[in-house]
Amino acid sequence: MELEIYSAFVKAGVSEADAKAAVESVSKEIDKRYALHAQQLATRGDVESVRKDMAEIKSELIKAIADSQRWTIAAIFAAVGIFAALSKVLHG
């Protein structure tokens, strides 16, 4: 990219020294902008790490829901059993 910018400046009539200085200035500004935003940019490794974490969380959540459902069903059956026993005792 730098060579293309340099060539464009020279073809436009800018001296070689000024074209070189302009290209260096553009490169420095690009580097500054990148440095400012580098902390906010995610790498492929960052994205893969998040995906792995999300898969683990999803697995743990599914397990927790299944455990909760088992306890809920067991509690319902226990309540029905207690109700049946009380009904038998009270009615006779």
N, CA, C and O atoms as a MOPAC input file, in Angstrom:
PM7 MOZYME 1SCF
protein

 N      0.82500 1    -1.18400 1     0.00000 1
 C      0.00000 1     0.00000 1     0.00000 1
 C      0.87500 1     1.25500 1     0.00000 1
 O      0.56600 1     2.22600 1    -0.69100 1
 N      1.95500 1     1.23900 1     0.76500 1
 C      2.81300 1     2.41600 1     0.84500 1
 C      3.40800 1     2.76500 1    -0.51900 1
 O      3.49600 1     3.93800 1    -0.88300 1
 N      3.81000 1     1.75200 1    -1.26100 1
 C      4.39400 1     1.98800 1    -2.58200 1
 C      3.37100 1     2.61700 1    -3.52400 1
 O      3.70700 1     3.50300 1    -4.30900 1
 N      2.13000 1     2.15900 1    -3.44400 1
 C      1.08500 1     2.70900 1    -4.30200 1
 C      0.81800 1     4.17600 1    -3.97600 1
 O      0.63800 1     4.99500 1    -4.87700 1
 N      0.79500 1     4.50200 1    -2.68300 1
 C      0.57500 1     5.89700 1    -2.27700 1
 C      1.74800 1     6.75300 1    -2.74000 1
 O      1.55400 1     7.83800 1    -3.28800 1
 N      2.96300 1     6.26100 1    -2.51900 1
 C      4.16400 1     6.97900 1    -2.93600 1
 C      4.12300 1     7.23400 1    -4.44700 1
 O      4.36600 1     8.35200 1    -4.90200 1
 N      3.81300 1     6.19500 1    -5.20900 1
 C      3.76200 1     6.33100 1    -6.67400 1
 C      2.70800 1     7.32800 1    -7.10300 1
 O      2.92400 1     8.10900 1    -8.02900 1
 N      1.56500 1     7.30300 1    -6.43200 1
 C      0.49700 1     8.24200 1    -6.77800 1
 C      0.93000 1     9.67500 1    -6.52000 1
 O      0.65300 1    10.56000 1    -7.32900 1
 N      1.59800 1     9.91200 1    -5.41300 1
 C      2.08000 1    11.26600 1    -5.12400 1
 C      3.09900 1    11.72700 1    -6.17200 1
 O      3.02500 1    12.85000 1    -6.67200 1
 N      4.04700 1    10.85000 1    -6.49300 1
 C      5.07800 1    11.20500 1    -7.47000 1
 C      4.44400 1    11.48900 1    -8.82700 1
 O      4.80500 1    12.46300 1    -9.48900 1
 N      3.49800 1    10.64200 1    -9.24800 1
 C      2.80400 1    10.86400 1   -10.53200 1
 C      2.00900 1    12.16200 1   -10.52000 1
 O      1.80500 1    12.78000 1   -11.56500 1
 N      1.55900 1    12.57600 1    -9.33600 1
 C      0.78400 1    13.81800 1    -9.23500 1
 C      1.68900 1    15.05000 1    -9.20500 1
 O      1.20100 1    16.18000 1    -9.16600 1
 N      3.00400 1    14.83300 1    -9.22400 1
 C      3.92700 1    15.95400 1    -9.28000 1
 C      4.54400 1    16.32000 1    -7.94200 1
 O      5.23700 1    17.33200 1    -7.84400 1
 N      4.31300 1    15.53100 1    -6.92400 1
 C      4.91600 1    15.78700 1    -5.61500 1
 C      6.36300 1    15.29700 1    -5.66500 1
 O      6.65500 1    14.25700 1    -6.25500 1
 N      7.25700 1    16.05200 1    -5.04300 1
 C      8.65800 1    15.63600 1    -5.04500 1
 C      8.80400 1    14.29600 1    -4.32200 1
 O      7.97400 1    13.93000 1    -3.49000 1
 N      9.87200 1    13.57700 1    -4.65700 1
 C     10.07900 1    12.26600 1    -4.04600 1
 C     10.24100 1    12.37600 1    -2.53300 1
 O      9.73400 1    11.53200 1    -1.79500 1
 N     10.93100 1    13.39200 1    -2.07300 1
 C     11.13100 1    13.57600 1    -0.63300 1
 C      9.80200 1    13.85400 1     0.06800 1
 O      9.52500 1    13.30200 1     1.13300 1
 N      8.98000 1    14.72100 1    -0.54400 1
 C      7.68200 1    15.02500 1     0.05900 1
 C      6.74800 1    13.81900 1     0.00200 1
 O      5.98400 1    13.58100 1     0.93800 1
 N      6.80500 1    13.06300 1    -1.08500 1
 C      5.97500 1    11.86200 1    -1.21400 1
 C      6.35800 1    10.84100 1    -0.15000 1
 O      5.49900 1    10.21700 1     0.47400 1
 N      7.67600 1    10.68200 1     0.04500 1
 C      8.14900 1     9.74600 1     1.06200 1
 C      7.70100 1    10.19900 1     2.45300 1
 O      7.25400 1     9.38100 1     3.25600 1
 N      7.81600 1    11.48800 1     2.73800 1
 C      7.40300 1    12.02700 1     4.04200 1
 C      5.90300 1    11.83300 1     4.25300 1
 O      5.46300 1    11.49500 1     5.35200 1
 N      5.12000 1    12.05000 1     3.19400 1
 C      3.67000 1    11.88100 1     3.30600 1
 C      3.30800 1    10.42200 1     3.57600 1
 O      2.44500 1    10.13500 1     4.40700 1
 N      3.96700 1     9.50400 1     2.87500 1
 C      3.71200 1     8.07200 1     3.07300 1
 C      4.07300 1     7.66000 1     4.49900 1
 O      3.33300 1     6.91300 1     5.13900 1
 N      5.20400 1     8.14300 1     4.99200 1
 C      5.60600 1     7.82800 1     6.36300 1
 C      4.60300 1     8.38900 1     7.36900 1
 O      4.29200 1     7.74500 1     8.37200 1
 N      4.10300 1     9.58500 1     7.09600 1
 C      3.11200 1    10.19500 1     7.98200 1
 C      1.81800 1     9.38300 1     8.01200 1
 O      1.23900 1     9.16300 1     9.07600 1
 N      1.37300 1     8.94300 1     6.84300 1
 C      0.16100 1     8.11600 1     6.76600 1
 C      0.36600 1     6.81000 1     7.52700 1
 O     -0.51500 1     6.36800 1     8.26400 1
 N      1.53000 1     6.19600 1     7.34400 1
 C      1.82100 1     4.94000 1     8.04100 1
 C      1.82200 1     5.12800 1     9.55000 1
 O      1.29100 1     4.29600 1    10.28500 1
 N      2.42200 1     6.22900 1    10.01200 1
 C      2.44300 1     6.50600 1    11.45300 1
 C      1.03600 1     6.69700 1    11.99600 1
 O      0.71700 1     6.20700 1    13.08000 1
 N      0.19200 1     7.40200 1    11.25500 1
 C     -1.18500 1     7.63100 1    11.70700 1
 C     -1.98200 1     6.32900 1    11.75100 1
 O     -2.77700 1     6.10700 1    12.66300 1
 N     -1.76000 1     5.47900 1    10.76200 1
 C     -2.43200 1     4.16600 1    10.76600 1
 C     -1.98400 1     3.36400 1    11.97700 1
 O     -2.80400 1     2.74200 1    12.65400 1
 N     -0.67400 1     3.37800 1    12.25400 1
 C     -0.15300 1     2.65900 1    13.41600 1
 C     -0.73400 1     3.21100 1    14.71600 1
 O     -1.06700 1     2.44600 1    15.62200 1
 N     -0.85900 1     4.54700 1    14.81000 1
 C     -1.44800 1     5.16100 1    16.01600 1
 C     -2.88900 1     4.70600 1    16.20000 1
 O     -3.29700 1     4.33100 1    17.29900 1
 N     -3.65100 1     4.74400 1    15.11800 1
 C     -5.06300 1     4.33000 1    15.20700 1
 C     -5.17500 1     2.86700 1    15.60800 1
 O     -6.01000 1     2.50400 1    16.43700 1
 N     -4.33100 1     2.03200 1    15.01600 1
 C     -4.35800 1     0.61200 1    15.36300 1
 C     -4.02200 1     0.42900 1    16.82900 1
 O     -4.67500 1    -0.34800 1    17.52600 1
 N     -3.00000 1     1.14400 1    17.30700 1
 C     -2.59500 1     1.02000 1    18.71400 1
 C     -3.72800 1     1.44200 1    19.64100 1
 O     -3.92300 1     0.83700 1    20.69600 1
 N     -4.48200 1     2.48100 1    19.25600 1
 C     -5.60400 1     2.93100 1    20.08200 1
 C     -6.69200 1     1.87100 1    20.20100 1
 O     -7.31400 1     1.72300 1    21.25300 1
 N     -6.91300 1     1.14300 1    19.13100 1
 C     -8.02100 1     0.18500 1    19.09800 1
 C     -7.58900 1    -1.26500 1    19.31000 1
 O     -8.43200 1    -2.16100 1    19.36600 1
 N     -6.30200 1    -1.49600 1    19.42400 1
 C     -5.79800 1    -2.86900 1    19.52400 1
 C     -6.37100 1    -3.60000 1    20.73100 1
 O     -6.62900 1    -4.80200 1    20.65600 1
 N     -6.57400 1    -2.90300 1    21.83100 1
 C     -7.11300 1    -3.53900 1    23.02900 1
 C     -8.56000 1    -3.96600 1    22.82800 1
 O     -9.03500 1    -4.87300 1    23.51200 1
 N     -9.26800 1    -3.32900 1    21.90400 1
 C    -10.67500 1    -3.63000 1    21.69000 1
 C    -10.90000 1    -4.66700 1    20.59600 1
 O    -12.00800 1    -5.18300 1    20.44700 1
 N     -9.86300 1    -4.97100 1    19.83500 1
 C    -10.01000 1    -5.91800 1    18.73400 1
 C     -9.88200 1    -7.34600 1    19.24400 1
 O     -9.04100 1    -7.64000 1    20.09300 1
 N    -10.71200 1    -8.21900 1    18.72300 1
 C    -10.66900 1    -9.63400 1    19.10700 1
 C     -9.89800 1   -10.40700 1    18.04100 1
 O    -10.07700 1   -10.19400 1    16.84200 1
 N     -9.05000 1   -11.29400 1    18.50100 1
 C     -8.33400 1   -12.16500 1    17.57400 1
 C     -9.15000 1   -13.44000 1    17.36200 1
 O    -10.13100 1   -13.68100 1    18.06600 1
 N     -8.74700 1   -14.23400 1    16.40900 1
 C     -9.43000 1   -15.51800 1    16.19500 1
 C     -9.32300 1   -16.38500 1    17.43600 1
 O    -10.25600 1   -17.11000 1    17.78100 1
 N     -8.18200 1   -16.30600 1    18.10500 1
 C     -7.99900 1   -17.06500 1    19.34100 1
 C     -8.97400 1   -16.61600 1    20.41800 1
 O     -9.51400 1   -17.43800 1    21.15900 1
 N     -9.20000 1   -15.29400 1    20.50400 1
 C    -10.16800 1   -14.77100 1    21.47100 1
 C    -11.56300 1   -15.31100 1    21.18600 1
 O    -12.28200 1   -15.73400 1    22.09100 1
 N    -11.92700 1   -15.28900 1    19.91600 1
 C    -13.26200 1   -15.75300 1    19.51400 1
 C    -13.41600 1   -17.24200 1    19.80400 1
 O    -14.45200 1   -17.67100 1    20.31100 1
 N    -12.39500 1   -18.02800 1    19.48800 1
 C    -12.46000 1   -19.46900 1    19.75300 1
 C    -12.54400 1   -19.75100 1    21.25100 1
 O    -13.24700 1   -20.66900 1    21.67300 1
 N    -11.83900 1   -18.97300 1    22.04300 1
 C    -11.88900 1   -19.13500 1    23.49800 1
 C    -13.29400 1   -18.86700 1    24.02200 1
 O    -13.79600 1   -19.59400 1    24.88000 1
 N    -13.92100 1   -17.82300 1    23.50200 1
 C    -15.29100 1   -17.50000 1    23.91700 1
 C    -16.24500 1   -18.60400 1    23.48400 1
 O    -17.13800 1   -18.99000 1    24.23800 1
 N    -16.05800 1   -19.10900 1    22.27400 1
 C    -16.92100 1   -20.20300 1    21.80100 1
 C    -16.78500 1   -21.43300 1    22.68700 1
 O    -17.77600 1   -22.08800 1    23.01200 1
 N    -15.56400 1   -21.74000 1    23.07100 1
 C    -15.31900 1   -22.89900 1    23.94100 1
 C    -15.99200 1   -22.68400 1    25.29800 1
 O    -16.65000 1   -23.57900 1    25.82800 1
 N    -15.81400 1   -21.48200 1    25.84900 1
 C    -16.44900 1   -21.16600 1    27.13200 1
 C    -17.96300 1   -21.25700 1    27.03800 1
 O    -18.61300 1   -21.78500 1    27.94100 1
 N    -18.52900 1   -20.74500 1    25.94900 1
 C    -19.98000 1   -20.78300 1    25.77500 1
 C    -20.48100 1   -22.22400 1    25.65800 1
 O    -21.54400 1   -22.55100 1    26.18500 1
 N    -19.73200 1   -23.07900 1    24.97600 1
 C    -20.12400 1   -24.48500 1    24.84400 1
 C    -20.11900 1   -25.16700 1    26.21300 1
 O    -21.00700 1   -25.96100 1    26.52100 1
 N    -19.10800 1   -24.85100 1    27.03300 1
 C    -19.05500 1   -25.42500 1    28.38300 1
 C    -20.21800 1   -24.92500 1    29.23500 1
 O    -20.83200 1   -25.69700 1    29.97200 1
 N    -20.51400 1   -23.64400 1    29.13100 1
 C    -21.62900 1   -23.07900 1    29.89800 1
 C    -22.94700 1   -23.69900 1    29.45400 1
 O    -23.80200 1   -24.01200 1    30.28300 1
 N    -23.11200 1   -23.87600 1    28.14600 1
 C    -24.33000 1   -24.49000 1    27.62100 1
 C    -24.48700 1   -25.91000 1    28.16300 1
 O    -25.58000 1   -26.31300 1    28.56100 1
 N    -23.39300 1   -26.66100 1    28.17400 1
 C    -23.42600 1   -28.02100 1    28.68500 1
 C    -23.81300 1   -28.04900 1    30.16800 1
 O    -24.63500 1   -28.86100 1    30.59200 1
 N    -23.20700 1   -27.14800 1    30.94600 1
 C    -23.51900 1   -27.08100 1    32.37300 1
 C    -24.97900 1   -26.66400 1    32.60000 1
 O    -25.63700 1   -27.17700 1    33.50500 1
 N    -25.47600 1   -25.74300 1    31.78800 1
 C    -26.86000 1   -25.29500 1    31.91900 1
 C    -27.83700 1   -26.41600 1    31.60000 1
 O    -28.83300 1   -26.58500 1    32.30200 1
 N    -27.56500 1   -27.18000 1    30.55400 1
 C    -28.42600 1   -28.31000 1    30.19400 1
 C    -28.44500 1   -29.33600 1    31.32700 1
 O    -29.49700 1   -29.88000 1    31.66000 1
 N    -27.27400 1   -29.59900 1    31.91900 1
 C    -27.19900 1   -30.53700 1    33.03200 1
 C    -28.00400 1   -30.02300 1    34.22900 1
 O    -28.72400 1   -30.78800 1    34.87100 1
 N    -27.88200 1   -28.73200 1    34.52400 1
 C    -28.60500 1   -28.14800 1    35.65300 1
 C    -30.11100 1   -28.21500 1    35.42800 1
 O    -30.86700 1   -28.49500 1    36.35900 1
 N    -30.54600 1   -27.96200 1    34.20700 1
 C    -31.98400 1   -28.03800 1    33.89500 1
 C    -32.47300 1   -29.47100 1    34.04900 1
 O    -33.54800 1   -29.70200 1    34.60300 1
 N    -31.70000 1   -30.43200 1    33.56500 1
 C    -32.09700 1   -31.84200 1    33.68700 1
 C    -32.19100 1   -32.25000 1    35.15300 1
 O    -33.13600 1   -32.93300 1    35.54800 1
 N    -31.20900 1   -31.83300 1    35.97000 1
 C    -31.25100 1   -32.13700 1    37.40800 1
 C    -32.47800 1   -31.51700 1    38.06100 1
 O    -33.14000 1   -32.14800 1    38.88500 1
 N    -32.76900 1   -30.29900 1    37.69400 1
 C    -33.93200 1   -29.59100 1    38.25200 1
 C    -35.22600 1   -30.31300 1    37.88000 1
 O    -36.12500 1   -30.46300 1    38.70700 1
 N    -35.30700 1   -30.75300 1    36.63500 1
 C    -36.50100 1   -31.47300 1    36.20600 1
 C    -36.65900 1   -32.78300 1    36.97400 1
 O    -37.76800 1   -33.14800 1    37.36300 1
 N    -35.55200 1   -33.48800 1    37.19200 1
 C    -35.62800 1   -34.73200 1    37.95800 1
 C    -36.15900 1   -34.48100 1    39.36900 1
 O    -37.03600 1   -35.20700 1    39.83700 1
 N    -35.64000 1   -33.46600 1    40.04500 1
 C    -36.08500 1   -33.14600 1    41.40200 1
 C    -37.54900 1   -32.70700 1    41.41600 1
 O    -38.29200 1   -33.04500 1    42.33700 1
 N    -37.96000 1   -31.95900 1    40.39800 1
 C    -39.34800 1   -31.51800 1    40.32400 1
 C    -40.28700 1   -32.70300 1    40.15100 1
 O    -41.31800 1   -32.78200 1    40.81900 1
 N    -39.93900 1   -33.61800 1    39.26500 1
 C    -40.77400 1   -34.80900 1    39.03600 1
 C    -40.81700 1   -35.67200 1    40.29000 1
 O    -41.87100 1   -36.19300 1    40.65700 1
 N    -39.66200 1   -35.82300 1    40.95000 1
 C    -39.63200 1   -36.61500 1    42.19000 1
 C    -40.51400 1   -35.96700 1    43.25900 1
 O    -41.22400 1   -36.66800 1    43.98000 1
 N    -40.47500 1   -34.64900 1    43.36800 1
 C    -41.29800 1   -33.94500 1    44.35100 1
 C    -42.78200 1   -34.10100 1    44.03500 1
 O    -43.59600 1   -34.23800 1    44.94800 1
 N    -43.13800 1   -34.08100 1    42.76800 1
 C    -44.54300 1   -34.25800 1    42.37600 1
 C    -45.02300 1   -35.65400 1    42.74900 1
 O    -46.10000 1   -35.81100 1    43.32500 1
 N    -44.21700 1   -36.67700 1    42.41900 1
 C    -44.60500 1   -38.04100 1    42.77300 1
 C    -44.70800 1   -38.21400 1    44.28500 1
 O    -45.61200 1   -38.89300 1    44.77300 1
 N    -43.79200 1   -37.60700 1    45.02400 1
 C    -43.84400 1   -37.69400 1    46.49700 1
 C    -45.11100 1   -37.02900 1    47.01400 1
 O    -45.76500 1   -37.55700 1    47.91400 1
 N    -45.46500 1   -35.87400 1    46.45200 1
 C    -46.67600 1   -35.16800 1    46.89200 1
 C    -47.91900 1   -35.99400 1    46.57100 1
 O    -48.84000 1   -36.07100 1    47.38400 1
 N    -47.94800 1   -36.60600 1    45.40000 1
 C    -49.10300 1   -37.45100 1    45.03600 1
 C    -49.18400 1   -38.64700 1    45.98000 1
 O    -50.27200 1   -39.02800 1    46.41300 1
 N    -48.03000 1   -39.24100 1    46.29900 1
 C    -48.01800 1   -40.37700 1    47.22800 1
 C    -48.50000 1   -39.98000 1    48.60800 1
 O    -49.28100 1   -40.70200 1    49.22700 1
 N    -48.03900 1   -38.83400 1    49.09700 1
 C    -48.49400 1   -38.35700 1    50.40900 1
 C    -49.98600 1   -38.06900 1    50.38100 1
 O    -50.70100 1   -38.40800 1    51.32400 1
 N    -50.46000 1   -37.44700 1    49.31100 1
 C    -51.88800 1   -37.15200 1    49.18600 1
 C    -52.71200 1   -38.43600 1    49.17600 1
 O    -53.75800 1   -38.51700 1    49.82000 1
 N    -52.23200 1   -39.43600 1    48.44100 1
 C    -52.95000 1   -40.71800 1    48.38300 1
 C    -52.97400 1   -41.37900 1    49.75700 1
 O    -54.00600 1   -41.90500 1    50.17300 1
 N    -51.85600 1   -41.35800 1    50.45600 1
 C    -51.80400 1   -41.95800 1    51.79900 1
 C    -52.72000 1   -41.23400 1    52.76800 1
 O    -53.43200 1   -41.86900 1    53.54600 1
 N    -52.70700 1   -39.90000 1    52.72700 1
 C    -53.59600 1   -39.12300 1    53.61100 1
 C    -55.06100 1   -39.38200 1    53.28100 1
 O    -55.89400 1   -39.50200 1    54.17900 1
 N    -55.36800 1   -39.46600 1    52.00400 1
 C    -56.75600 1   -39.73300 1    51.61500 1
 C    -57.21300 1   -41.09400 1    52.12800 1
 O    -58.34100 1   -41.24300 1    52.59800 1
 N    -56.33900 1   -42.07500 1    52.03400 1
 C    -56.68200 1   -43.42000 1    52.49900 1
 C    -56.87700 1   -43.43500 1    54.00500 1
 O    -57.80400 1   -44.07100 1    54.50600 1
 N    -56.00300 1   -42.73400 1    54.73500 1
 C    -56.09000 1   -42.69500 1    56.20200 1
 C    -57.35000 1   -41.94900 1    56.61500 1
 O    -58.06700 1   -42.40800 1    57.50300 1
 N    -57.63100 1   -40.83100 1    56.00400 1
 C    -58.77000 1   -39.99900 1    56.41400 1
 C    -60.10300 1   -40.59200 1    55.99800 1
 O    -61.09800 1   -40.41400 1    56.70000 1
 N    -60.14600 1   -41.28800 1    54.88200 1
 C    -61.41300 1   -41.85900 1    54.39200 1
 C    -61.52100 1   -43.34500 1    54.71100 1
 O    -62.49600 1   -44.00600 1    54.35300 1
 N    -60.60200 1   -43.80200 1    55.32400 1
 C    -60.66100 1   -45.03700 1    55.69300 1
 C    -60.58400 1   -46.35400 1    55.82700 1
 O    -61.06100 1   -46.90200 1    56.82100 1

